[in-house]
Amino acid sequence: MRKPFFRTFLGILRRELRWLSPGVGLKRWLLLIMLGNTFIGVGIAMLLLDFYRNAPDTWWLPAVSFLALRFLTRPLRVLIFGGIGLGLLLIGLWGFNKTLLSPFIQPGKRVLDSLSEFRKRERGPRIVAIGGGTGLYSLLRGIKAYTHNITAIVTVADDGGSSGELRRTLGILPPGDIRNCLAALANDETLMTHLFQYRFSGSNGLTGHSMGNLFITAMTEITGSFEEAIAESGKVLAVRGRVYPSTLHDVRLAAEVQLPDHAREIHILGESRIPEAKGKIRRVWLEPDNPKAYPPAIQAILNADLILVGPGSLFTSILPNLLVSDIAEALRVSRGLKFFICNVATQRGETDSFTCEDHVKTIEQYIGEGIFDVIICNQNTSKSLPEGIQWVLAGEEFKQSYPVYCTDLIDSESPTRHDPQKLAQAIMEIFEDRTGPLSIRENLNNVES
């Protein structure tokens, strides 16, 4: 009977001592509290000692003497009273913190586990993700499990759907991709996050608009600036990280497209119209040409430990960011590692029959060669794809010329998209291999558990 009890006691003790483990950030404050209590105790002890020595000989003095354990040796008395005081102090602090933090802790998680995870993510690598659309949304949902130091840089060339309608009628920058990034970086998948992504339907004037787009639009009117509206929207969703537009200029994406079965090429203006032409995209550019980048986006790239380009629509989500010359130049000169994340499947009207090499070569036409340290590509082709869509794979010759990392990245329920957890884990494993542990293995264990 003693061994199970002893093991249980040791297990509880080991678990509670985790509060003193490095990185939690509690030891310094606990020491300060104990120091303060010690001084208070010394002051009270002096007061009681003076009272005890100078008090007249009364009937209650023997009782006080007994409660003070004077029949024991002084070292033993110090040990007993010190142990009781320390125990009461720790129990009080534990109860106080549990009560104070209970509204912010997810059900089924311990306070210490939540605090430890928060600290690790707070000290995580500085990551910049460049892209747009559902690809960037999936990436951010996975990568936020490893760090809070995330900056998403998003295109503002979108002119379709709800964003395009708000852009045309109210003259604001398109909020759609930014809304998706804010939702992806939200601290928790709460009702507020779902509300932000809610899209109206029916025959009223709000049909097709999302609640988040309308909210950002309203915040733009209230705050007087689009960037301030993004920041305030992030506060509503308790976002861990930042979302920046690549530029604050009202830019349009234009393309030169060769129509199928025709030798002639046509010019198309408008991001949403380019894939509809269903031709081969020869080149893309922004109008007006050479817009100035949003300065905080430049600073984030230059300070990044890791820069992720993609996944997302190659010509209409990724390249519009890189067509901002200051963004491309910052990417070239940044000392951070640079990963390109290739799409798992082709996109109709945009990257038909493209391989991984085609994606990389297309980007290099605009930003130069030798930029990327690693190319991340999917290799799981076990699922069936819709008609007209093919897997994007890396050929053997391409693997000989570029540092390509291939692994299973697909979402089993939606094989044309990345699985957020698989993608994030692959990225962080490669980053760890290139830079050292940086507490990433501990984060991996937390995510897997």
BALUM-184187 format. One record per residue (C-alpha): residue in one letter; x, y, z; residue number from 1. Coordinates in steps of 0.2 Angstrom, whole numbers. Layout:
REM residues N
SITE   vexza    east   north      up   doba
SITE       A       X       Y       Z    NUM
...
//
This chain:
REM residues 449
SITE   vexza    east   north      up   doba
SITE       M       0       0       0      1
SITE       R      15      12       4      2
SITE       K      22      11     -14      3
SITE       P       7      16     -23      4
SITE       F       4      30     -11      5
SITE       F      22      35     -12      6
SITE       R      22      35     -31      7
SITE       T       6      45     -32      8
SITE       F      14      58     -20      9
SITE       L      29      59     -31     10
SITE       G      19      61     -46     11
SITE       I       9      75     -38     12
SITE       L      25      83     -32     13
SITE       R      33      82     -49     14
SITE       R      18      89     -58     15
SITE       E      17     104     -46     16
SITE       L      36     107     -47     17
SITE       R      33     111     -65     18
SITE       W      28     128     -60     19
SITE       L      46     131     -56     20
SITE       S      53     125     -73     21
SITE       P      63     137     -84     22
SITE       G      53     148     -96     23
SITE       V      36     148     -86     24
SITE       G      41     165     -79     25
SITE       L      35     163     -61     26
SITE       K      50     160     -51     27
SITE       R      55     178     -50     28
SITE       W      38     183     -44     29
SITE       L      37     169     -32     30
SITE       L      54     174     -24     31
SITE       L      48     192     -23     32
SITE       I      32     187     -14     33
SITE       M      41     175      -2     34
SITE       L      54     189       2     35
SITE       G      40     201       6     36
SITE       N      31     188      17     37
SITE       T      48     185      26     38
SITE       F      49     203      30     39
SITE       I      31     204      36     40
SITE       G      34     188      46     41
SITE       V      50     195      54     42
SITE       G      41     211      59     43
SITE       I      26     202      67     44
SITE       A      38     190      76     45
SITE       M      47     205      84     46
SITE       L      31     212      89     47
SITE       L      25     196      97     48
SITE       L      42     193     105     49
SITE       D      42     210     113     50
SITE       F      24     207     119     51
SITE       Y      28     190     126     52
SITE       R      44     196     136     53
SITE       N      35     211     143     54
SITE       A      18     204     147     55
SITE       P      13     201     165     56
SITE       D      12     184     172     57
SITE       T      -5     178     167     58
SITE       W     -15     162     165     59
SITE       W     -14     162     146     60
SITE       L       5     163     145     61
SITE       P       7     144     146     62
SITE       A      -6     142     132     63
SITE       V       4     154     121     64
SITE       S      20     145     126     65
SITE       F      13     128     121     66
SITE       L       6     135     104     67
SITE       A      23     142     101     68
SITE       L      30     124     103     69
SITE       R      43     130     115     70
SITE       F      45     112     121     71
SITE       L      54     108     105     72
SITE       T      71     113      99     73
SITE       R      72     130      90     74
SITE       P      78     122      73     75
SITE       L      63     110      73     76
SITE       R      51     124      77     77
SITE       V      58     135      63     78
SITE       L      56     120      51     79
SITE       I      38     117      56     80
SITE       F      32     135      56     81
SITE       G      42     138      40     82
SITE       G      34     123      31     83
SITE       I      17     127      36     84
SITE       G      19     145      30     85
SITE       L      26     140      14     86
SITE       G      13     127      11     87
SITE       L      -1     140      15     88
SITE       L       8     152       3     89
SITE       L       8     140     -11     90
SITE       I     -10     134      -9     91
SITE       G     -16     152      -8     92
SITE       L      -6     157     -24     93
SITE       W     -12     142     -33     94
SITE       G     -30     145     -29     95
SITE       F     -29     164     -33     96
SITE       N     -21     161     -50     97
SITE       K     -33     147     -54     98
SITE       T     -48     159     -50     99
SITE       L     -40     173     -59    100
SITE       L     -36     164     -75    101
SITE       S     -51     152     -76    102
SITE       P     -60     163     -88    103
SITE       F     -46     162    -100    104
SITE       I     -41     144     -99    105
SITE       Q     -48     131    -112    106
SITE       P     -59     117    -104    107
SITE       G     -49     102    -101    108
SITE       K     -32     111    -100    109
SITE       R     -22     114     -84    110
SITE       V     -17     132     -80    111
SITE       L       1     127     -80    112
SITE       D       0     119     -98    113
SITE       S      -9     134    -105    114
SITE       L       4     146     -97    115
SITE       S      19     136    -103    116
SITE       E      12     135    -121    117
SITE       F       9     154    -121    118
SITE       R      27     157    -115    119
SITE       K      34     146    -128    120
SITE       R      24     154    -142    121
SITE       E      28     171    -136    122
SITE       R      47     167    -138    123
SITE       G      44     158    -154    124
SITE       P      53     162    -171    125
SITE       R      48     178    -180    126
SITE       I      38     172    -195    127
SITE       V      32     181    -210    128
SITE       A      19     173    -222    129
SITE       I      16     181    -239    130
SITE       G       1     176    -250    131
SITE       G     -17     177    -249    132
SITE       G     -33     166    -251    133
SITE       T     -37     150    -243    134
SITE       G     -19     144    -245    135
SITE       L     -13     158    -233    136
SITE       Y     -28     154    -221    137
SITE       S     -23     136    -219    138
SITE       L      -4     140    -216    139
SITE       L      -8     153    -203    140
SITE       R     -20     141    -194    141
SITE       G      -7     128    -192    142
SITE       I       9     139    -189    143
SITE       K       0     149    -174    144
SITE       A       2     133    -164    145
SITE       Y      21     136    -163    146
SITE       T      23     155    -162    147
SITE       H      14     171    -158    148
SITE       N      27     181    -168    149
SITE       I      18     180    -185    150
SITE       T      15     193    -198    151
SITE       A       4     190    -213    152
SITE       I       7     201    -228    153
SITE       V      -8     201    -239    154
SITE       T     -12     207    -257    155
SITE       V     -25     221    -259    156
SITE       A     -28     218    -278    157
SITE       D     -44     207    -275    158
SITE       D     -58     214    -285    159
SITE       G     -71     200    -285    160
SITE       G     -85     195    -273    161
SITE       S     -89     204    -258    162
SITE       S     -72     213    -257    163
SITE       G     -74     219    -275    164
SITE       E     -91     226    -272    165
SITE       L     -86     235    -256    166
SITE       R     -71     242    -266    167
SITE       R     -81     248    -280    168
SITE       T     -96     256    -270    169
SITE       L     -86     263    -255    170
SITE       G     -69     265    -262    171
SITE       I     -59     255    -248    172
SITE       L     -46     242    -250    173
SITE       P     -53     225    -252    174
SITE       P     -54     217    -235    175
SITE       G     -58     199    -240    176
SITE       D     -40     191    -238    177
SITE       I     -36     201    -223    178
SITE       R     -52     195    -215    179
SITE       N     -47     177    -218    180
SITE       C     -30     180    -210    181
SITE       L     -37     188    -195    182
SITE       A     -49     174    -192    183
SITE       A     -35     161    -195    184
SITE       L     -24     170    -182    185
SITE       A     -38     172    -169    186
SITE       N     -34     165    -152    187
SITE       D     -48     153    -152    188
SITE       E     -61     146    -164    189
SITE       T     -75     155    -154    190
SITE       L     -92     161    -159    191
SITE       M     -85     178    -163    192
SITE       T     -73     170    -176    193
SITE       H     -87     161    -184    194
SITE       L     -97     177    -184    195
SITE       F     -83     186    -193    196
SITE       Q     -83     173    -207    197
SITE       Y    -102     172    -208    198
SITE       R    -108     176    -226    199
SITE       F    -126     183    -229    200
SITE       S    -137     174    -241    201
SITE       G    -155     177    -248    202
SITE       S    -162     191    -259    203
SITE       N    -158     206    -248    204
SITE       G    -144     219    -252    205
SITE       L    -132     210    -241    206
SITE       T    -131     194    -251    207
SITE       G    -114     188    -254    208
SITE       H    -106     199    -241    209
SITE       S     -97     192    -226    210
SITE       M     -99     200    -208    211
SITE       G     -80     202    -207    212
SITE       N     -79     212    -223    213
SITE       L     -93     224    -217    214
SITE       F     -85     225    -200    215
SITE       I     -68     230    -207    216
SITE       T     -77     242    -219    217
SITE       A     -86     250    -204    218
SITE       M     -70     251    -194    219
SITE       T     -62     260    -208    220
SITE       E     -75     273    -208    221
SITE       I     -74     275    -189    222
SITE       T     -55     275    -187    223
SITE       G     -52     285    -203    224
SITE       S     -39     273    -210    225
SITE       F     -38     255    -217    226
SITE       E     -23     250    -207    227
SITE       E     -31     256    -190    228
SITE       A     -47     246    -195    229
SITE       I     -36     230    -197    230
SITE       A     -28     233    -180    231
SITE       E     -44     236    -171    232
SITE       S     -53     221    -179    233
SITE       G     -38     210    -173    234
SITE       K     -41     216    -155    235
SITE       V     -59     210    -157    236
SITE       L     -54     193    -162    237
SITE       A     -39     192    -149    238
SITE       V     -27     189    -164    239
SITE       R     -10     183    -159    240
SITE       G       1     191    -173    241
SITE       R      -1     205    -186    242
SITE       V      -9     206    -203    243
SITE       Y      -2     219    -215    244
SITE       P      -7     224    -233    245
SITE       S       7     224    -245    246
SITE       T       3     241    -250    247
SITE       L     -10     255    -246    248
SITE       H     -12     260    -264    249
SITE       D     -27     256    -274    250
SITE       V     -19     244    -286    251
SITE       R     -27     233    -299    252
SITE       L     -19     217    -306    253
SITE       A     -17     216    -325    254
SITE       A     -12     201    -335    255
SITE       E      -7     196    -353    256
SITE       V     -16     180    -357    257
SITE       Q     -14     169    -372    258
SITE       L     -31     162    -376    259
SITE       P     -33     143    -379    260
SITE       D     -32     138    -398    261
SITE       H     -27     156    -402    262
SITE       A     -10     164    -406    263
SITE       R     -16     181    -401    264
SITE       E     -14     188    -383    265
SITE       I     -26     199    -374    266
SITE       H     -24     211    -359    267
SITE       I     -35     208    -344    268
SITE       L     -38     220    -330    269
SITE       G     -44     214    -314    270
SITE       E     -39     199    -302    271
SITE       S     -56     190    -303    272
SITE       R     -56     191    -322    273
SITE       I     -39     183    -325    274
SITE       P     -44     165    -321    275
SITE       E     -60     166    -331    276
SITE       A     -51     169    -347    277
SITE       K     -45     151    -346    278
SITE       G     -29     154    -356    279
SITE       K     -11     153    -352    280
SITE       I      -5     168    -342    281
SITE       R      11     176    -349    282
SITE       R      14     189    -337    283
SITE       V       6     200    -323    284
SITE       W       8     217    -317    285
SITE       L       0     230    -306    286
SITE       E      -8     246    -311    287
SITE       P      -3     259    -306    288
SITE       D      15     252    -308    289
SITE       N      27     252    -294    290
SITE       P      16     256    -279    291
SITE       K      25     260    -262    292
SITE       A      25     246    -249    293
SITE       Y      17     247    -232    294
SITE       P      32     251    -221    295
SITE       P      28     240    -207    296
SITE       A      27     225    -219    297
SITE       I      45     229    -225    298
SITE       Q      51     230    -207    299
SITE       A      43     213    -203    300
SITE       I      52     205    -218    301
SITE       L      69     212    -213    302
SITE       N      67     207    -195    303
SITE       A      60     189    -199    304
SITE       D      68     173    -194    305
SITE       L      58     164    -207    306
SITE       I      49     170    -222    307
SITE       L      36     159    -230    308
SITE       V      30     162    -248    309
SITE       G      14     153    -252    310
SITE       P       3     143    -253    311
SITE       G     -10     151    -263    312
SITE       S     -16     156    -281    313
SITE       L       1     159    -290    314
SITE       F      -4     173    -301    315
SITE       T     -18     181    -291    316
SITE       S     -13     179    -273    317
SITE       I       6     177    -271    318
SITE       L      13     187    -286    319
SITE       P       3     203    -282    320
SITE       N      13     205    -266    321
SITE       L      29     202    -274    322
SITE       L      25     214    -288    323
SITE       V      27     228    -275    324
SITE       S      45     231    -278    325
SITE       D      49     236    -260    326
SITE       I      42     219    -254    327
SITE       A      52     209    -267    328
SITE       E      68     219    -263    329
SITE       A      66     216    -244    330
SITE       L      63     198    -247    331
SITE       R      80     197    -257    332
SITE       V      90     206    -244    333
SITE       S      82     199    -228    334
SITE       R      94     187    -218    335
SITE       G      79     176    -213    336
SITE       L      77     158    -220    337
SITE       K      65     159    -235    338
SITE       F      54     144    -239    339
SITE       F      42     142    -254    340
SITE       I      27     132    -251    341
SITE       C      20     125    -267    342
SITE       N       2     121    -270    343
SITE       V      -4     103    -269    344
SITE       A     -14     104    -284    345
SITE       T     -16     115    -300    346
SITE       Q     -29     129    -302    347
SITE       R     -41     130    -316    348
SITE       G     -38     145    -328    349
SITE       E     -22     149    -318    350
SITE       T      -9     135    -316    351
SITE       D     -16     121    -327    352
SITE       S      -3     107    -330    353
SITE       F      10     116    -319    354
SITE       T      23     107    -309    355
SITE       C      32     112    -294    356
SITE       E      46     118    -305    357
SITE       D      34     129    -315    358
SITE       H      28     137    -299    359
SITE       V      46     141    -293    360
SITE       K      52     147    -311    361
SITE       T      37     159    -312    362
SITE       I      41     167    -296    363
SITE       E      59     168    -300    364
SITE       Q      55     178    -316    365
SITE       Y      49     192    -305    366
SITE       I      61     192    -290    367
SITE       G      76     183    -296    368
SITE       E      84     166    -294    369
SITE       G      92     158    -279    370
SITE       I      80     167    -266    371
SITE       F      73     151    -258    372
SITE       D      82     141    -246    373
SITE       V      69     127    -246    374
SITE       I      55     122    -258    375
SITE       I      41     112    -249    376
SITE       C      31     101    -260    377
SITE       N      17      88    -257    378
SITE       Q      20      70    -262    379
SITE       N       4      61    -256    380
SITE       T      -6      57    -272    381
SITE       S     -17      43    -265    382
SITE       K     -33      54    -265    383
SITE       S     -43      57    -281    384
SITE       L     -45      75    -288    385
SITE       P     -59      83    -297    386
SITE       E     -59      83    -316    387
SITE       G     -47      95    -324    388
SITE       I     -36      96    -308    389
SITE       Q     -19      88    -307    390
SITE       W      -6      85    -293    391
SITE       V       8      98    -292    392
SITE       L      24      87    -290    393
SITE       A      42      89    -290    394
SITE       G      52      80    -304    395
SITE       E      68      71    -301    396
SITE       E      78      84    -311    397
SITE       F      71      98    -301    398
SITE       K      76      90    -285    399
SITE       Q      94      89    -291    400
SITE       S      94     108    -294    401
SITE       Y      84     114    -279    402
SITE       P      83     110    -261    403
SITE       V      66     102    -261    404
SITE       Y      57      94    -246    405
SITE       C      43      82    -251    406
SITE       T      31      75    -238    407
SITE       D      12      71    -236    408
SITE       L       4      88    -234    409
SITE       I     -14      86    -241    410
SITE       D     -30      88    -231    411
SITE       S     -38      71    -231    412
SITE       E     -56      79    -232    413
SITE       S     -51      92    -245    414
SITE       P     -36      85    -255    415
SITE       T     -34     100    -266    416
SITE       R     -29     110    -250    417
SITE       H     -15     109    -237    418
SITE       D     -18     101    -220    419
SITE       P     -14     115    -208    420
SITE       Q      -6     104    -195    421
SITE       K       4      94    -207    422
SITE       L      11     109    -216    423
SITE       A      15     118    -200    424
SITE       Q      24     103    -193    425
SITE       A      34     101    -209    426
SITE       I      39     119    -209    427
SITE       M      45     119    -191    428
SITE       E      55     103    -193    429
SITE       I      64     110    -207    430
SITE       F      67     127    -198    431
SITE       E      74     117    -183    432
SITE       D      85     107    -194    433
SITE       R      92     123    -201    434
SITE       T      93     133    -185    435
SITE       G      93     122    -170    436
SITE       P      80     117    -158    437
SITE       L      73     134    -152    438
SITE       S      61     124    -141    439
SITE       I      52     118    -157    440
SITE       R      52     100    -152    441
SITE       E      43     104    -136    442
SITE       N      30     113    -146    443
SITE       L      28      98    -158    444
SITE       N      24      87    -143    445
SITE       N      11      99    -137    446
SITE       V       3     100    -154    447
SITE       E       3      81    -156    448
SITE       S      -4      78    -139    449
//
